[in-house]
């Protein structure tokens, strides 16, 4: 049995999970609680950690793939090669479970390597382009002025950075 990432229709993560559970398929939908405010009250609500995705544990066989894809809201199994779903290592799923269940605060970061060219997509630096780095364990956005041999760096939130 292997874990696979399943891409689902927008806002169908919970519906798809329940449909798969009804078929006896093991699922994992990492969730995070967020404060949702209405005009008269606020309440903690569960949101998918990775919107549009959940994980399923099945045998890597076409019959099992089809069974998963027939679930309500299912779109496709994520694959690195077309038509061949790629398993997610057990260690990654275990680590995700540990992090989510720990109750510790964590930050969801885009998969951008240190040294990559990035653009700021939000906040007061919106539109700036530069290099992503790390300093004292935090993301730092660097702008190099090559001609002067100088560099300017500012700490940024991972949510504000996108690959360029």
N, C-alpha and C positions, 0 to 999 in steps of 0.2 A: 504494500500500500504506500502511495506517495501523496504528498500534498501538492495541489495545483491551485493557481490563482484563477478565479473566475470573474470575468468582467460582466457586470449586470447593468440593466437599464437605470437611468437616473432615478434616485430615490427608491429603488427596489431591493436594496440590500437585505432588509429585514424580511420582506415578503419571500424573496428567493431562498433565504436561509430556512424559513419555516417550511417551505415546499420541499426542499431537499431533506430536511430532517424527517418529514412525513414519509419520504421514500427510504428512510434508513441510512442516509448518507451522512457521514460525519462532516461537520462544518466548523469553521472558526471565523467569527466576525469580530475583529478587534474594535472596541468602542471606547469613546471618551465622553465624559460628562461635561456639558457646557451649560452655562446659565443662559436661559432663554427668557427674554423679557417681553411681557405684554403690557398694555397700558395700565392694567389694574394689578398685576402681580409678576413675579419672577419665579422660575422653576428650573431645576437641573434636569436636563434632557439628554438621553443617550444619542450620540452621533457616531457614524462609522469613522474609524480612524483614517481609513483610506476610502474616501467616497467613490462609489462605483465598483468596489472590489470586495470579494470575500474569498476565503480559502476552503477547498473541499479535499477530503482524504479518500482517494479511490485507487483501485488497481489501474495501472497504465494500459488499458485495453480499450479499443474503439467502442465496444458495447457500453462500457462504463462512462466514457466521454459523452456518448449520445444520451444516456440516461440523465446526466447532469445538465446537458444543454436543452433538454425538454422541460426543465423546471421553469416555472413562471418567472419572467424577468431576466432569465439567463441570456447572455449575448454570445460570449465566446470564452474559451479557455485561453489564457495568455500563453504565447509561445514565442521563442526566439527564432525558430525556423517555421515558415508557413506550414500550417496543417499538422504540426507536431507539438502538442502541448508540452511545455517545459516544467518539470517538477521543481518545487520550492524545497530547498534543503530542510530537513527536520529541525536542525539546529536553529535556523532562522525563525521557524514557527515557535519553537520552544522559547527562544529569547523574546519574541514579541509577547507571548503569553506572560512571561515573567515580568516584563516591563509594564504591561497594561494592568496586571493584577497587583502589582506592588503598591499602587496608589501614589507613587512618586510623580512629581511634575516632570514632564518631558516636552521637548520641542520637536515638531515635525519639520524636517528639513528636506529641501529638494536634493536630489542626488547630483551634487556638483562637486567636482574635485577641487581641492585647493590648487590655486594657480590658474583656474579657468577664467576666461573672459566672461563677464557677466554684465547685466544691465539692472538697474534698480527700477522696480515696477510700482513702488508705492512709497508714500511718505514724502518728506521734504526734499529728498535726493532723487525723486522720480525722473527717469530719463538719463541719468548719469551712467557712463560706461567705464568699466575698469576691470580690475583683477580681484578675485576673491582670495582671501588669505585667512590665517588664524593668528591670534595673539592672545595669550593668556586664556586659551580655551574658548574664545569667542570669535564669531565671524567678523572679519574686518574687510571693508571695501577699500581698495587702493587705487589711486589715480597717479600714474607716473607721468612726470614731465621729463621726457628723455633728454631734451636739449639742455636742461639745467641740471640733470642728474639728481633730481629730487623726487620724492614720493609723498603723497598726502594720504593718510589712512583714517577711516572713521568706522566705529563699530556699527553693525547693521543687524537687523532681525532677519532670520532666514526666510520668512514669509515675503520679504520685500525684494528678494533676489531671484532673477531668472537667467538661464543660460543665454548667451548671446552668440 
